Amino acid sequence: MLRFSRHIMLPEIELEGQERLLNAHAVVVGLGGLGCAAAQYLAASGVGRLTLVDGDVVEATNLQRQVLHTEARLGQSKAHSAKVALAAINSDLEIKALETMADEQLLADTASNATVVLDCTDNLATRNLLNHFCYQEHIPLVCGAAIRFEGQLSVFTMEDGTPCYGCLSQLFKEPELSCSESGVFSPLVGIIGAMQAGEAIKICTGAGKLKPGQLMTIDTLSMETHSFTLPKQPTCAVCGNG
């Protein structure tokens, strides 16, 4: 009661919402900049179960923005490194660290009972894989993206009549440049990752209102934000007739 009192005193959450968060299972795919920021707020906020999925290892170039990793854990897997940091934040948290890339079998084995999935990855193929899995299992998907000074956030609840990530991804191809080639502003991944955690906590607790299928963009150079409503695409290969 004392630890999470600042949540419990919020009328939108209260004790019932905090208990729902304690009973929730959040899956974070990608423990880079976005995943580090999202996972630490989920852990601190009191989510009961957290599954971390990432097959990469911690490198020196990651330390500029991936705040759960440290110099002492260079060369370790990002999933393990994040688990160590998150356990220090919340020792009551049940954490599973999967030191591998996400695939269909892994998701079926570990995420089929998830309350919410957070897409913190950096490639289109994995994003589409997560979207297809979440659509089939009716699991809400919270997507974030960040490159240079520009970030994006979107939530897909997988409810009837709402779009999925495939409705958006069919409109573009794999990005030509990655963060290693174009750079990324360190605080940007914290902003987007924290917002992903916020949307995930709303899903778990029932607080506030979600805007499924709305794409929010932010430019941290000008601090301008824009929101776009994504229509459900009849030609979508996942949720449409494509």
Secondary structure, 3 states (H helix, E strand, C coil): CCCCHHHHCCCCCHHHHHHHHHCCEEEEECCCHHHHHHHHHHHHHCCCEEEEECCCECCHHHHHCCCCCCHHHCCCEHHHHHHHHHHHHCCCCEEEEECCCCCHHHHHHHCCCCCEEEECCCCHHHHHHHHHHHHHHCCCEEEEEEEECEEEEEEECCCCCCCCHHHHHCCCCCCCCCHHHHCECHHHHHHHHHHHHHHHHHHHHCCCCCCCCEEEEEECCCCEEEEEECCCCCCCCCCCCC
